[in-house]
Amino acid sequence: MNASFDIAANTYDQSFTNSEIGKLQRNFVYRVVSKHLHTTKKILEINCGTGEDAIWFAKKGFEVTATDISNEMIAVAKAKATFQNLNFIQTDINSISEQFFNQKFDTIFSNFGGLNCLTPNELENFLSSSTKMLSEKGKLILVIMPKNTLWEKVYFILKGKFKTAFRRTKKEVIANVDGTGVPTYYYNPKEIVHLTKTNFECLEIKPIGFFVPPSYLEPFFKKQKRFLQFLTTLENKIKSSSFLSKYADHYILILEKK
């Protein structure tokens, strides 16, 4: 999997991070995250990619350890900025609890579908082992892609690609990452809540990209800026909702260790 994301490292910021839709969705995430960091000092980020979120946390004064399986993603992230309170580390999420077994973090954060690269068994193991890395009342803040995204269904149905329109409901999907196939798995909010109910209390679930579209529609919306502004206004009015979250492009889930 690391080789797949190595290939995408040099173009990821251009295709998503710096896109208008990417920036909008990231700002929605930050708005929710900011409400849940009052007792946080140390943050562990999973699947940090090119480091955009880790840098945002570091600028706010948190002590940040940001990890990714891709050496190239880590290299791009390190080249962006240097902070004394920020450390980028290449590591596999499936062994991360072993690497940080003697450390405690106040928040573990994963953005924009990094966890969708995990099989159901791998995801369950990560969610279980994360309790060992969290301090008392520590938080898991996860942004995940659900199964029932309305934008995706409508877009591909209109293009006559009916199989693609319902691809997220399959057990495994091979997603195209710059020409390389990456196994991808989609999880609705109730599945994550069920897997974590023993060790975590669910504080909030909110859609990210219910009205604002997926980033692959950026070329169309570059020419429809007023429409995108209108959709952004609607998105800003959405309150926390488990029901709407399963139909969004992503959703954010806030879990607190019991």
C-alpha positions in Angstrom: 0.0 0.0 0.0 2.8 2.4 0.7 4.0 2.3 -2.9 0.6 3.3 -4.1 0.6 6.4 -2.0 4.2 7.1 -2.8 3.0 7.6 -6.4 0.3 10.1 -5.3 2.5 12.1 -2.9 3.7 14.7 -5.4 0.3 15.5 -6.8 -1.9 15.1 -3.7 -1.8 18.7 -2.6 -2.6 19.9 -6.1 -5.5 17.4 -6.7 -7.1 17.7 -3.2 -5.4 19.8 -0.5 -5.3 23.0 -2.5 -8.5 22.5 -4.4 -11.5 24.7 -3.5 -13.5 21.6 -2.5 -10.6 20.2 -0.5 -10.1 23.4 1.4 -13.9 23.7 2.2 -14.1 20.1 3.5 -11.0 20.5 5.6 -12.3 23.7 7.1 -15.5 21.9 8.1 -13.4 19.3 9.8 -11.4 21.9 11.7 -14.6 23.6 12.9 -15.7 20.4 14.5 -12.3 19.3 15.8 -11.7 22.7 17.5 -14.6 22.1 19.8 -13.0 18.9 21.2 -9.4 19.9 21.9 -9.8 21.9 25.2 -8.0 19.2 27.2 -5.6 18.1 24.5 -1.8 18.6 24.6 -0.4 15.7 22.7 -1.8 14.5 19.3 -1.0 11.4 17.3 -2.1 11.6 13.7 -2.7 8.5 11.6 -2.3 8.7 7.8 -1.0 12.2 7.9 -0.4 12.3 4.1 1.4 15.5 3.1 1.2 16.9 6.6 -1.5 19.7 6.2 -3.4 18.8 9.3 -0.3 18.1 11.4 1.0 21.6 10.6 -2.3 23.1 11.5 -2.2 21.4 14.9 1.4 22.4 15.4 0.7 26.0 14.7 -1.9 25.9 17.4 0.7 24.8 19.9 -0.1 21.1 20.3 2.7 18.5 20.5 2.1 16.5 17.3 3.4 13.1 16.2 2.2 12.6 12.6 2.6 9.2 10.9 2.0 7.7 7.4 2.9 4.4 5.7 4.3 6.3 2.6 7.9 7.5 2.7 7.1 9.9 -0.1 4.2 11.5 1.7 6.4 11.9 4.8 9.1 13.5 2.7 6.6 16.0 1.2 5.3 16.8 4.7 8.7 17.4 6.1 9.6 19.8 3.3 6.6 22.0 4.0 7.5 23.2 7.5 9.7 22.6 10.5 8.4 23.0 14.1 9.9 21.9 17.4 6.5 20.5 18.4 6.0 18.4 15.2 7.5 15.1 14.4 6.8 13.1 11.2 7.4 9.4 11.3 7.0 6.7 8.6 5.1 3.7 10.1 2.4 1.2 9.3 -0.9 1.8 11.1 -1.2 -2.0 11.7 1.9 -1.9 14.0 1.5 1.6 15.4 0.3 0.5 18.9 3.5 -1.5 19.2 5.7 1.4 18.2 4.0 3.8 20.6 3.2 1.3 23.4 5.0 3.4 26.0 3.5 6.7 25.1 0.1 8.3 25.8 -1.7 10.8 23.6 -4.7 13.0 24.4 -6.1 12.8 20.9 -5.6 10.3 18.0 -6.7 11.9 14.7 -7.2 10.5 11.2 -8.6 12.6 8.4 -10.2 12.1 5.0 -10.6 8.3 4.7 -7.2 7.1 5.8 -8.9 4.4 7.8 -10.8 3.3 4.7 -7.6 1.5 3.6 -8.0 -1.0 6.5 -9.9 -4.2 6.2 -12.7 -4.8 8.7 -10.4 -6.9 10.8 -7.6 -4.4 10.6 -9.9 -1.6 11.5 -11.3 -3.5 14.5 -7.8 -4.2 15.8 -6.8 -0.5 15.4 -9.8 0.8 17.2 -9.3 -1.7 20.0 -5.5 -1.1 20.4 -6.0 2.7 20.3 -7.2 2.7 23.9 -3.7 1.7 25.0 -2.3 4.8 23.4 -4.8 7.3 24.8 -4.7 9.1 28.1 -7.7 9.1 30.5 -10.7 10.6 28.6 -8.6 10.7 25.5 -10.3 11.2 22.2 -10.4 9.4 18.8 -11.3 11.9 16.0 -11.9 10.1 12.8 -12.9 11.3 9.3 -14.2 8.3 7.3 -15.9 7.7 4.0 -19.4 6.0 4.3 -21.1 3.6 2.0 -24.1 5.7 0.8 -22.7 9.0 -0.6 -25.5 10.6 -2.5 -23.3 12.8 -4.7 -21.5 9.7 -5.9 -24.7 7.9 -6.7 -26.2 10.8 -8.6 -23.0 11.7 -10.5 -22.3 8.2 -11.8 -25.9 7.4 -12.6 -26.1 10.5 -14.7 -23.0 9.3 -16.5 -24.6 5.9 -17.0 -22.0 4.1 -14.8 -24.5 2.2 -12.6 -22.0 -0.2 -11.2 -19.7 2.6 -10.2 -22.6 4.5 -8.6 -23.1 1.7 -6.0 -19.5 0.6 -5.6 -19.2 1.8 -2.0 -21.7 -0.9 -0.9 -19.3 -3.7 -2.0 -17.1 -5.4 0.6 -14.0 -4.3 -1.1 -13.4 -1.7 -3.9 -10.2 -1.2 -5.8 -9.8 2.6 -5.9 -7.6 4.3 -8.5 -4.7 6.2 -6.9 -2.8 7.8 -9.8 -3.2 4.7 -11.9 -2.5 2.2 -9.1 -5.3 0.1 -7.6 -5.7 0.4 -3.8 -8.1 -1.9 -1.8 -10.7 0.3 -0.1 -13.4 -0.4 2.4 -16.4 1.8 3.3 -17.9 2.1 6.8 -21.1 3.8 8.0 -21.2 5.6 11.3 -23.2 2.9 13.1 -20.5 0.3 12.3 -17.8 2.4 13.9 -19.9 3.2 16.9 -20.7 -0.6 17.3 -17.0 -1.5 17.1 -16.1 1.0 19.8 -19.0 0.9 22.2 -17.1 -1.1 24.8 -14.2 1.3 25.2 -15.5 4.6 23.9 -18.5 7.0 24.2 -19.6 8.6 21.0 -19.7 12.4 21.5 -20.6 13.6 18.0 -21.1 12.5 14.4 -21.4 15.1 11.6 -21.4 14.9 7.8 -18.5 16.4 5.9 -19.5 16.9 2.3 -23.3 16.3 2.4 -24.0 19.4 0.3 -20.5 20.2 -0.8 -19.5 17.7 -3.4 -16.6 15.2 -3.6 -13.3 16.7 -4.8 -13.3 14.8 -8.2 -16.1 17.3 -9.2 -13.7 20.2 -8.8 -13.4 20.9 -12.6 -17.2 21.4 -12.9 -17.5 23.6 -9.8 -14.6 25.8 -10.8 -17.1 27.2 -13.3 -20.0 27.2 -10.9 -18.6 29.3 -8.0 -21.9 30.8 -6.9 -23.5 27.3 -6.8 -20.6 26.1 -4.7 -21.0 29.1 -2.4 -24.7 28.2 -2.0 -23.9 24.6 -1.2 -21.3 25.8 1.3 -24.0 27.9 3.0 -26.3 24.9 3.3 -23.4 22.7 4.6 -22.7 25.3 7.3 -26.2 25.0 8.6 -26.1 21.2 9.1 -26.1 20.2 12.8 -24.6 16.9 14.1 -26.5 14.0 12.4 -25.7 10.3 12.3 -28.5 9.9 9.7 -27.1 12.5 7.2 -23.5 11.4 7.8 -23.9 8.1 6.0 -25.0 9.9 2.8 -22.1 12.5 2.8 -18.7 12.3 1.1 -17.1 11.8 4.6 -18.2 12.1 8.1 -16.4 13.0 11.3 -16.8 10.9 14.4 -15.7 12.1 17.9 -15.2 9.3 20.4 -14.0 9.6 24.0 -12.3 6.9 26.0 -14.4 5.6 28.9 
